[in-house]
Amino acid sequence: MGENQFIVRKNGLVMWIGIICMLFWVALIILMTMFPNDTASWWIYVLFILFFLLGAVIT
């Protein structure tokens, strides 16, 4: 370790929060696709996919 070198580590809990987030939003997308009730517009799918990608970035 020099004065210009350092290591950043994140907590293992953060990884699990990201994985749970991804699984939750994928499950909702699958359920919305399997059981449509004509209330989900295209922007709902986009929003859910963005939340899934947020979980992927956290992981």
Summary of the structure (lengths in Angstrom):
residues: 59
radius of gyration: 17.0
end to end distance: 26.4
largest distance: 59.5
contacts: 122
relative contact order: 0.20
helix: 68%
strand: 0%
